[in-house]
Amino acid sequence: MTTESALVQWWAGLTDDQRQRAKAIALGPAPRPLAIDDLAASMILAGLPTSRTVWTGQPESLVEMLDEVAAFVRATTESA
C-alpha cells in the first residue's frame, strides 16, 4: 500500500512532460505498460509499486503502472 504523501511527493517532482505521459498511461486499461525511462525511474525511486510485465519484444512493455498509482494520477489530473 502506497501512502498518499509518497504519491504527492512523486507527482510534485515530475516535469510537465512526465505528468502528461503519466496521465496517458493512467487512462489506459490495465495492464498499463510503460518504458524503462525517466518516468518509470521516478516511480521506482519514489518507492511506488510497479510490476514487471511480460516482455513482448517491445521495450515499452517492461514496467506496469499499478491501479493505485493510476487512480491517483487520474484523480489529480481531473481535479486540476
PyMOL commands that set and color helices and strands:
alter all, ss='L'
color gray80, all
select helices_A, chain A and resi 4-12+16-27+38-45+59-61+67-79
alter helices_A, ss='H'
color red, helices_A
select strands_A, chain A and resi 33-34+50-52+63-65
alter strands_A, ss='S'
color yellow, strands_A
deselect
rebuild
show_as cartoon
